[in-house]
Amino acid sequence: MKIQKGLNEIDIRIVNSPEMFYEAMKVRHRVYIDDIKWLTEETLIDKWDDVCVHFIAYKQGEPVATRRLNEQPSGFEIEQYMVVSI
C-alpha cells in the first residue's frame, strides 16, 4: 500500500520473507537499542515475533518504520511502533 504525505511517498508492506524481517529488526534495533536504549540485543526479538504479522514501511526504498499485529484473546493488538526519522 502506498501513502502519499506531502512530497513523501511511503510504501507499507507485510513482511513476507526473512530478508524483510531482518530489515524490520534493523529498524527496531535502531530505535530501541541505539536511540532510546530500552531493549538489549537479547530482548530485541521476543516470543511474540514468531506469531505476529509484521509490517514495514519504506521511504525511497529504505526501511523507516515497523509495526506488528498480535492476535490476543481480547482481539488484535497493534504493537511495537517504531519510526526512524522521515
Secondary structure by P-SEA (a helix, b strand, c coil): cccccccbbbbbbccccaaaaaaaaaaaaaccccccccccccccccccccccbbbbbbcccccccbbbbbbccccccccccccccc
